[in-house]
Amino acid sequence: QVQLVESGGGLVQPGGSLRLSCAASGSSFGFNVMGWYRQTPGKQRESVATVISGGRTTYADSAKGRFTISRDNAKVYLQMSDLKPEDTAVYYCNAARWERAGDFVNYWGQGTQVTVSS
């Protein structure tokens, strides 16, 4: 019953900034990890940034120093600065948790398009 809804994507010039937001609804408590992934056509979906239980954050090398992830209960944000054309992708919100022994469940949003272009 979990739903994740992203917002904040759009068109931005190189060097610009965007802030992505994701709101979880339904049974939205107890997520061990929340994060952002991105995907371009023909390419594997990749992790951009995550917040794990306890507040530790992780970043892809390509995002480190430019992107900042934050979490507020059932919401997660991605502040993106100094955007580059290679950041163009569909960005997906992710939330995951242990629901049963051996059942680590991932939930995904519908994705929001980020396009970096002059």
Secondary structure, 3 states (H helix, E strand, C coil): CCEEEEECCEEECCCCCEEEEEEEECCCCCCCEEEEEEECCCCCCEEEEEEECCCCEEECCCCCCCEEEEEECCEEEEEECCCCHHHCEEEEEEEEEEEECCEEEEEECCCEEEEECC
